[in-house]
Amino acid sequence: MNQPHTVSLDISGHPFSLETGKVAKQADGAVVVRFGGTMVLATCVAAKTAREGQDFFPLTVEYRERAYAGGRIPGGYFKREGAPVKKETLTSRLIDRPIRPLFPEGFANEVQVICLVVSGDQENDPDVLAINGASAALCLSGIPFEGPVGAVRVGQIDGQFVVNPTTEQRTASTLEVVIAGTEDAVLMVEAGAKEVPEEAMLEAIAFGHEHCKRLAKIQKELAARAAKPRWPFDPNTGKDTVLEARVRELAQAKLAEALATPDKHARAQAVHHVFDEVWAALGMDESKKGQARAAFEAAESAELRR
C-alpha cells in the first residue's frame, strides 16, 4: 500500500477515481476519491483486539465538510470550524447504513471511519463519494469486511435517468435516489420524488444498482493491487456452544408459545418470563448471565423467523 495506486471509470462524462498510497499512510486504509472538482479523503482505523466484556460493535463514522473545501477560511469572531452541521450528521448516517451490515457477526473491535471533504466544486455532492471512499478504505485495510459497496445518486430529467447529477440538474430532477449496494444486492435506498410512478422508482433503483456494481468492481481492482493482508477472525471465538445448545433446548417450546401471544405488551412479558425460567433452570452464576441472554435472544430471533 506504500506505492500509489489509482483506478478510475467514467460516470456521466466525468472521471471518477480512487487513489491510495500517497496520503494518510498511518491509517489502516486510506483512499482519495475524486469526481469532477470534488475530492474526499476517506480513512479507517481499527483496534487490534476487542475490549473484554464488550457485547456490541463500536463503529464510528464521521463525515466533515471544512470551510476551506469551498475556498473559504473562517473569519470574524469565530476563526475555528464549528460542530458538525445537519448535513454532516445525516451524511455520516448515510455512510454508516450500508457498511455496518457487512462486518461479520461477532466482530467487536472498535472501528473508526473518517471522511473529510478536501475540495468541493459546488456542483458534485461529496456524500456519495464518501460512501465509496469509506468502502474502499475498509477493503484496503485488512479489517474483516464483506464489501465493497458502490454508491450513486440517481436523478430523472426529461424522463431520462442521470447518474450523480450536478447541483443544477438536481433542481430540475423529478426524483432523487441515493443507492448503495454490493455486486449482488442493494443495501440502502434513500429517496425523494415528485409523485413519480412506482415503476419509475423501481427502474431508477435498478439503473443505479448497475452503476453501483461498476464502482464495486473498481474497488475490488484497487484492493487486489494494494490491500493489506486480511485480519484472522473466527466468529466462534469466545462462544460457549454447550450453553447455547442448552438454552435452545430449554427455551424453544416455551418461546413458540410466548411469541404467539397477540398483545404486544403481554408478549414481551411472556418472553421475559421464559428467560427467567431458562436462567433458573441453568443454575449458573451471574457471570454467565450475559452469554445466556445472548443465546436466548438468538433462539428468540430464530423462532420468530421459523
Phi, psi and chi 1 to 4 in degrees:
 res  aa     phi    psi   chi1   chi2   chi3   chi4
   1 MET       -   -8.1 -170.0  171.6  167.7      -
   2 ASN   -72.7  -24.1  -72.1  -30.7      -      -
   3 GLN   -87.0  139.4  -64.9  -62.7  -40.3      -
   4 PRO   -64.7  137.9  -19.5   31.7      -      -
   5 HIS  -137.1  139.4  -64.5  -83.2      -      -
   6 THR  -136.3  137.7  -55.5      -      -      -
   7 VAL  -128.9  152.7  -66.8      -      -      -
   8 SER  -154.8  162.2   63.8      -      -      -
   9 LEU  -151.0  170.9   53.5   74.7      -      -
  10 ASP  -100.5  128.5 -176.2   86.1      -      -
  11 ILE  -128.9  119.6  -67.1 -178.9      -      -
  12 SER    52.4   37.7  -62.4      -      -      -
  13 GLY    82.3    5.2      -      -      -      -
  14 HIS  -122.3  143.9  -61.9  -73.7      -      -
  15 PRO   -73.1  133.8   23.5  -30.7      -      -
  16 PHE  -112.3  117.2 -175.7  105.5      -      -
  17 SER  -125.6  150.1   69.1      -      -      -
  18 LEU  -122.9  128.4  -57.7  169.8      -      -
  19 GLU  -131.8  139.1  179.5 -176.7   67.9      -
  20 THR  -139.6  159.8 -171.1      -      -      -
  21 GLY   100.3   -2.0      -      -      -      -
  22 LYS  -106.1  -39.9  -76.7 -170.9  177.3 -179.6
  23 VAL  -128.1  163.0  -64.4      -      -      -
  24 ALA    53.4   47.9      -      -      -      -
  25 LYS   -71.6  -16.3  -65.3 -177.7 -178.8 -179.3
  26 GLN   -83.9  -11.3  -67.0 -172.4   58.4      -
  27 ALA   -74.6  156.5      -      -      -      -
  28 ASP   -65.0  -34.7  -71.5  -42.4      -      -
  29 GLY  -149.6  138.6      -      -      -      -
  30 ALA  -147.1  133.5      -      -      -      -
  31 VAL  -138.5  137.5  172.6      -      -      -
  32 VAL  -103.4  122.8  174.0      -      -      -
  33 VAL  -106.9  130.9 -170.3      -      -      -
  34 ARG  -126.1  135.9  -70.0 -175.1  174.9   89.4
  35 PHE  -149.9  118.2 -176.6   63.8      -      -
  36 GLY    60.9 -131.2      -      -      -      -
  37 GLY   -98.2   11.5      -      -      -      -
  38 THR   -97.8  136.8  -61.6      -      -      -
  39 MET  -138.0  132.9 -179.2  166.7   67.0      -
  40 VAL  -127.9  133.5  176.5      -      -      -
  41 LEU   -99.7  119.9  170.1   63.3      -      -
  42 ALA  -115.1  127.2      -      -      -      -
  43 THR  -130.6  157.6   60.9      -      -      -
  44 CYS  -144.3  144.5   67.7      -      -      -
  45 VAL  -136.8  155.1  -67.5      -      -      -
  46 ALA  -146.3  147.5      -      -      -      -
  47 ALA   -71.0  144.8      -      -      -      -
  48 LYS   -73.5  -24.8  -63.1  -61.0 -178.5 -175.7
  49 THR  -134.8  158.2   56.7      -      -      -
  50 ALA   -86.7  152.7      -      -      -      -
  51 ARG   -68.5  142.1  -70.3 -176.0 -178.3  178.8
  52 GLU   -63.8  132.2 -171.4  174.8  -11.2      -
  53 GLY    82.0    1.2      -      -      -      -
  54 GLN   -79.1  126.8 -174.9  170.0  -86.1      -
  55 ASP  -116.6   24.1   58.9   -6.4      -      -
  56 PHE  -141.2  168.9   65.9   96.9      -      -
  57 PHE  -100.3  108.5  174.4   41.2      -      -
  58 PRO   -85.2   81.2   29.3  -28.8      -      -
  59 LEU   -97.7  126.8  170.8   64.3      -      -
  60 THR  -116.5  127.9  -58.7      -      -      -
  61 VAL  -120.8  126.2  177.7      -      -      -
  62 GLU  -129.6  128.2 -176.3  176.4    1.9      -
  63 TYR  -119.7  127.2  168.2   89.2      -      -
  64 ARG  -131.0  138.4  -65.0  -55.2  -55.3  -92.0
  65 GLU  -113.0  102.1  -65.7  179.6  -10.1      -
  66 ARG   -76.7  152.9  -57.0  -64.1 -170.8 -170.0
  67 ALA   -61.2  -34.7      -      -      -      -
  68 TYR   -66.8  -20.1   60.3   72.0      -      -
  69 ALA   -63.7  -26.3      -      -      -      -
  70 GLY  -100.2   12.3      -      -      -      -
  71 GLY    82.4   19.8      -      -      -      -
  72 ARG  -120.4  147.2  -63.9 -179.5  -70.1  108.9
  73 ILE  -116.7  126.2  -56.9  -62.0      -      -
  74 PRO   -55.8  130.8  -23.4   33.3      -      -
  75 GLY  -132.3 -167.4      -      -      -      -
  76 GLY    75.4 -145.5      -      -      -      -
  77 TYR   -71.5  -43.3 -175.2   76.2      -      -
  78 PHE   -94.5  113.9  -64.9  102.8      -      -
  79 LYS  -107.7    7.8  -66.7 -178.6  172.7   62.3
  80 ARG  -115.0  162.4  -63.6 -176.7 -178.7 -179.9
  81 GLU   -68.0  144.3  -59.9  -77.6   -8.3      -
  82 GLY   -90.3 -170.2      -      -      -      -
  83 ALA   -68.8  160.2      -      -      -      -
  84 PRO   -56.7  135.2  -23.9   33.1      -      -
  85 VAL   -86.4  175.6  -62.8      -      -      -
  86 LYS   -56.6  -43.2 -175.9  177.8  179.1 -179.4
  87 LYS   -60.2  -40.1  169.0   68.7  160.0   58.1
  88 GLU   -67.7  -41.5  -67.4  169.0  -54.8      -
  89 THR   -63.8  -44.5  -58.5      -      -      -
  90 LEU   -66.9  -36.7  -67.1  176.7      -      -
  91 THR   -69.3  -36.1  -57.4      -      -      -
  92 SER   -58.2  -42.0  -63.5      -      -      -
  93 ARG   -67.8  -35.9  -63.8  173.9 -174.4  171.6
  94 LEU   -62.7  -36.4 -161.5   69.0      -      -
  95 ILE   -73.5  -41.0  -61.1  165.8      -      -
  96 ASP   -63.1  -43.1 -177.9  -68.9      -      -
  97 ARG   -58.6  -46.5  -73.6 -158.4  -65.8  -88.0
  98 PRO   -79.0  -24.3   24.6  -31.6      -      -
  99 ILE   -88.1  -30.1   65.6  174.3      -      -
 100 ARG   -58.5  -43.4 -174.0  177.3  -72.4  -89.3
 101 PRO   -68.8  -11.4  -14.9   29.0      -      -
 102 LEU   -91.3   -0.4  -63.0 -178.8      -      -
 103 PHE   -84.0  141.9  -71.1   91.2      -      -
 104 PRO   -66.4  148.6   22.2  -31.8      -      -
 105 GLU   -61.7  134.2 -175.0  178.1   -4.5      -
 106 GLY    95.6  -11.9      -      -      -      -
 107 PHE   -76.5  119.5 -175.3   70.8      -      -
 108 ALA  -127.3   15.3      -      -      -      -
 109 ASN   -70.9  142.0  -61.6   29.3      -      -
 110 GLU   -67.8  132.3 -176.1  175.6    2.7      -
 111 VAL  -128.0  133.6  177.9      -      -      -
 112 GLN  -121.6  129.6  -66.3 -177.8   -4.1      -
 113 VAL  -118.6  121.1  176.4      -      -      -
 114 ILE  -119.9  126.3  -49.3  -64.2      -      -
 115 CYS  -118.7  120.6  -62.1      -      -      -
 116 LEU  -119.4  123.3 -177.0   65.8      -      -
 117 VAL   -76.9  114.8 -179.7      -      -      -
 118 VAL   -86.7  -36.7  179.0      -      -      -
 119 SER  -149.1  135.4  174.1      -      -      -
 120 GLY  -124.8  127.8      -      -      -      -
 121 ASP   -93.1    6.1   61.9    2.4      -      -
 122 GLN    68.2    3.8  -47.9  -61.0  -40.3      -
 123 GLU  -115.1  -38.5  -72.4  -65.8  -39.1      -
 124 ASN  -113.1  117.6  -61.6  -69.8      -      -
 125 ASP   -66.4  131.5 -161.3  -45.0      -      -
 126 PRO   -74.9  -10.3   -9.7   24.4      -      -
 127 ASP   -61.9  -45.4   54.4    4.1      -      -
 128 VAL   -71.3  -28.0  -70.5      -      -      -
 129 LEU   -63.8  -40.0  -82.7   65.1      -      -
 130 ALA   -65.2  -37.6      -      -      -      -
 131 ILE   -62.6  -46.5  -59.6  172.7      -      -
 132 ASN   -64.2  -40.9  -72.7  -76.0      -      -
 133 GLY   -65.0  -42.3      -      -      -      -
 134 ALA   -61.9  -44.0      -      -      -      -
 135 SER   -62.3  -45.9  167.4      -      -      -
 136 ALA   -63.6  -41.2      -      -      -      -
 137 ALA   -61.4  -42.0      -      -      -      -
 138 LEU   -65.8  -38.6  -73.3  164.1      -      -
 139 CYS   -64.8  -32.6  -69.8      -      -      -
 140 LEU   -79.8  -23.0  -67.2  171.8      -      -
 141 SER   -74.9  -23.6   66.9      -      -      -
 142 GLY    89.8   -8.3      -      -      -      -
 143 ILE   -63.5  139.2  -61.2  167.4      -      -
 144 PRO   -57.5  111.4  -22.6   32.2      -      -
 145 PHE  -153.9  126.4  176.6   68.8      -      -
 146 GLU   -93.4   42.1  -57.7  -56.1  -37.1      -
 147 GLY   -86.0 -162.5      -      -      -      -
 148 PRO   -87.1  169.9   31.0  -34.5      -      -
 149 VAL  -120.4  130.0  172.5      -      -      -
 150 GLY  -102.4  149.8      -      -      -      -
 151 ALA  -143.2  138.4      -      -      -      -
 152 VAL  -142.0  162.3  -64.7      -      -      -
 153 ARG  -108.7  134.9  173.7  177.4  -83.4  103.2
 154 VAL  -117.7  130.8  174.8      -      -      -
 155 GLY  -119.4  170.4      -      -      -      -
 156 GLN  -134.3  117.1 -173.0  178.9   40.3      -
 157 ILE  -124.7  123.1  -58.8  171.5      -      -
 158 ASP    52.9   39.1  -62.9  -31.7      -      -
 159 GLY    82.2   -2.5      -      -      -      -
 160 GLN  -108.5  136.3  -60.6  -64.2  -44.0      -
 161 PHE   -77.9  141.6  -67.3  125.0      -      -
 162 VAL  -127.7  131.1 -179.8      -      -      -
 163 VAL   -89.7  133.9 -176.1      -      -      -
 164 ASN    47.2   60.8  -69.0   -5.8      -      -
 165 PRO   -62.7  150.9   24.1  -33.7      -      -
 166 THR   -73.1  172.5   63.5      -      -      -
 167 THR   -58.7  -41.5  -56.8      -      -      -
 168 GLU   -66.3  -42.3 -176.0  179.1   -8.8      -
 169 GLN   -65.6  -33.8  -72.1  175.4  -39.8      -
 170 ARG   -65.5  -29.8  -73.2  166.6   67.3 -179.7
 171 THR   -69.0  -26.0   60.6      -      -      -
 172 ALA   -97.2   -4.1      -      -      -      -
 173 SER   -79.0  142.3  177.9      -      -      -
 174 THR   -87.7  -11.8   54.3      -      -      -
 175 LEU  -149.2  159.1   65.0   78.3      -      -
 176 GLU  -143.3  117.5 -175.9  173.3  -46.4      -
 177 VAL  -128.2  126.4 -170.8      -      -      -
 178 VAL  -101.3  121.9  176.3      -      -      -
 179 ILE  -121.2  134.8  -57.0  155.8      -      -
 180 ALA  -130.2  137.5      -      -      -      -
 181 GLY  -167.2  162.9      -      -      -      -
 182 THR   -86.7 -173.6   63.3      -      -      -
 183 GLU   -70.2  -16.7  -71.1 -176.1  -61.0      -
 184 ASP  -103.5  -27.9  -58.5  -41.5      -      -
 185 ALA  -156.2  157.5      -      -      -      -
 186 VAL   -82.5  129.6  173.9      -      -      -
 187 LEU  -100.9  -32.3  -67.3  177.4      -      -
 188 MET  -149.8  140.6 -178.1 -160.2   69.0      -
 189 VAL  -135.1  127.4  175.4      -      -      -
 190 GLU  -126.2  119.8 -175.3  169.7  -73.8      -
 191 ALA  -138.2  155.3      -      -      -      -
 192 GLY  -149.7  147.8      -      -      -      -
 193 ALA  -158.4  165.0      -      -      -      -
 194 LYS  -100.6   68.5  -62.3  175.9 -178.6  176.9
 195 GLU    53.7   51.6  -61.2 -175.4   10.6      -
 196 VAL   -83.5  156.7  -61.2      -      -      -
 197 PRO   -63.5  153.8  -17.6   28.6      -      -
 198 GLU   -59.4  -36.9 -176.8  177.9  -24.4      -
 199 GLU   -61.7  -38.4  -66.4   76.0   13.7      -
 200 ALA   -65.6  -38.4      -      -      -      -
 201 MET   -65.9  -42.9 -174.2   62.9   74.3      -
 202 LEU   -64.0  -39.6  -67.3  173.2      -      -
 203 GLU   -65.0  -38.8  -72.5  174.8   14.2      -
 204 ALA   -63.9  -40.4      -      -      -      -
 205 ILE   -65.5  -44.7  -66.6  171.0      -      -
 206 ALA   -64.5  -40.7      -      -      -      -
 207 PHE   -62.0  -46.7  175.9   79.8      -      -
 208 GLY   -65.2  -36.8      -      -      -      -
 209 HIS   -64.5  -33.6 -172.3 -140.7      -      -
 210 GLU   -60.4  -39.2  -69.6  -57.7  -45.5      -
 211 HIS   -75.3  -31.1  -70.9  -85.1      -      -
 212 CYS   -60.6  -39.3  -70.7      -      -      -
 213 LYS   -61.4  -41.3  -68.4  177.8 -176.3  178.7
 214 ARG   -62.6  -41.3  -63.6  175.2   61.7 -149.1
 215 LEU   -69.9  -37.3  -71.0  163.6      -      -
 216 ALA   -64.8  -35.7      -      -      -      -
 217 LYS   -65.5  -41.6 -174.2  175.5  179.9 -179.4
 218 ILE   -73.9  -25.9   65.0  166.5      -      -
 219 GLN   -66.7  -39.4  -70.2  178.9   47.6      -
 220 LYS   -63.2  -38.9  -81.3 -171.8  174.1  179.8
 221 GLU   -63.2  -42.5 -176.0 -177.5  -25.6      -
 222 LEU   -66.0  -40.7 -176.0   64.1      -      -
 223 ALA   -65.5  -35.9      -      -      -      -
 224 ALA   -63.4  -29.9      -      -      -      -
 225 ARG   -85.8  -37.2  -64.0 -173.1 -160.0  172.8
 226 ALA  -130.3    2.0      -      -      -      -
 227 ALA   -70.5  146.4      -      -      -      -
 228 LYS   -77.6  160.3  -66.5  177.9  179.0  177.4
 229 PRO   -58.0  140.1  -23.0   32.4      -      -
 230 ARG   -69.3  138.2 -168.6  174.7  176.4   87.2
 231 TRP   -67.5  138.4  -65.1    9.3      -      -
 232 PRO   -70.4  133.8   23.5  -30.6      -      -
 233 PHE  -148.0  124.7  173.8   70.4      -      -
 234 ASP  -113.1  112.1 -178.0    0.8      -      -
 235 PRO   -64.2  -16.7   20.6  -30.9      -      -
 236 ASN   -90.3   -3.0  -64.8  -44.3      -      -
 237 THR   -61.8  130.1  -59.4      -      -      -
 238 GLY    83.3   -4.0      -      -      -      -
 239 LYS   -83.8  143.5  -75.5 -170.4  175.5 -178.2
 240 ASP  -104.0   93.0 -171.6  -22.7      -      -
 241 THR   -65.4  -31.4   53.7      -      -      -
 242 VAL   -65.9  -44.3  175.5      -      -      -
 243 LEU   -63.0  -43.6  173.2   60.9      -      -
 244 GLU   -61.0  -42.4  -70.1  177.1   -5.9      -
 245 ALA   -66.2  -39.6      -      -      -      -
 246 ARG   -65.9  -41.3  179.7   65.4  175.5  148.9
 247 VAL   -63.3  -44.3  168.6      -      -      -
 248 ARG   -59.1  -43.7  -81.2 -163.0  -56.7  -88.5
 249 GLU   -62.4  -41.8 -179.6 -173.6  -11.7      -
 250 LEU   -75.5  -31.8  -69.4  168.7      -      -
 251 ALA   -97.1  -24.8      -      -      -      -
 252 GLN   -56.5  -53.1 -169.8  168.7   18.7      -
 253 ALA   -65.6  -42.2      -      -      -      -
 254 LYS   -67.8  -35.9  -66.5  178.9  179.5  178.5
 255 LEU   -65.4  -39.7  -88.3  173.1      -      -
 256 ALA   -58.9  -41.6      -      -      -      -
 257 GLU   -70.2  -42.4 -176.7  179.6  -13.0      -
 258 ALA   -66.3  -40.1      -      -      -      -
 259 LEU   -72.8  -13.9  -69.9  169.6      -      -
 260 ALA   -83.4   -3.5      -      -      -      -
 261 THR   -66.6  124.8  -53.5      -      -      -
 262 PRO   -68.2  -41.9  -15.9   28.7      -      -
 263 ASP   -74.6  133.9 -177.6   71.4      -      -
 264 LYS   -60.8  -50.9  178.9  178.7  179.1  179.8
 265 HIS   -67.1  -40.6  -64.7  -67.8      -      -
 266 ALA   -64.3  -37.9      -      -      -      -
 267 ARG   -64.2  -44.7 -177.8  168.5   61.0 -110.2
 268 ALA   -60.9  -41.3      -      -      -      -
 269 GLN   -64.4  -39.5  -73.0  -67.3  -29.5      -
 270 ALA   -65.2  -42.6      -      -      -      -
 271 VAL   -64.5  -41.9  170.3      -      -      -
 272 HIS   -61.2  -39.5 -177.4   73.5      -      -
 273 HIS   -66.8  -38.4 -177.6   64.4      -      -
 274 VAL   -61.2  -42.8  170.6      -      -      -
 275 PHE   -62.4  -42.3  175.2   73.5      -      -
 276 ASP   -59.1  -41.0  -71.1  -18.8      -      -
 277 GLU   -66.6  -42.5  -70.0 -179.0  -10.4      -
 278 VAL   -63.5  -44.3  169.3      -      -      -
 279 TRP   -63.6  -40.1  176.9 -116.9      -      -
 280 ALA   -64.9  -39.0      -      -      -      -
 281 ALA   -69.0  -30.5      -      -      -      -
 282 LEU   -68.4  -37.7  -70.6  170.7      -      -
 283 GLY    63.9   35.9      -      -      -      -
 284 MET   -98.8  167.4  -66.3 -178.9  168.6      -
 285 ASP   -78.7  165.1   60.3   82.3      -      -
 286 GLU   -60.6  -24.6  -74.1  -65.5  -40.4      -
 287 SER   -64.5  -20.3   63.9      -      -      -
 288 LYS   -96.9    0.4  -69.7  -76.1 -172.5  179.8
 289 LYS   -65.7  -36.8 -166.1  166.5 -173.4  177.1
 290 GLY   -61.7  -44.8      -      -      -      -
 291 GLN   -65.4  -39.1  -74.3 -178.6  -67.6      -
 292 ALA   -64.9  -40.9      -      -      -      -
 293 ARG   -65.4  -41.0 -178.6  167.7  -70.2  -79.2
 294 ALA   -62.1  -41.0      -      -      -      -
 295 ALA   -66.7  -37.4      -      -      -      -
 296 PHE   -66.4  -43.1  179.6   81.6      -      -
 297 GLU   -64.4  -36.4  -71.7  174.3   -5.9      -
 298 ALA   -64.9  -40.8      -      -      -      -
 299 ALA   -66.4  -38.5      -      -      -      -
 300 GLU   -63.7  -43.9 -179.7 -173.9   -4.9      -
 301 SER   -62.3  -42.3  178.5      -      -      -
 302 ALA   -66.0  -39.9      -      -      -      -
 303 GLU   -68.4  -37.8 -177.7   62.1   34.1      -
 304 LEU   -63.6  -31.2 -166.7   63.3      -      -
 305 ARG  -100.5    3.1  -70.3  161.0  176.6   76.7
 306 ARG   -74.9      - -170.4  162.8   63.9   85.9
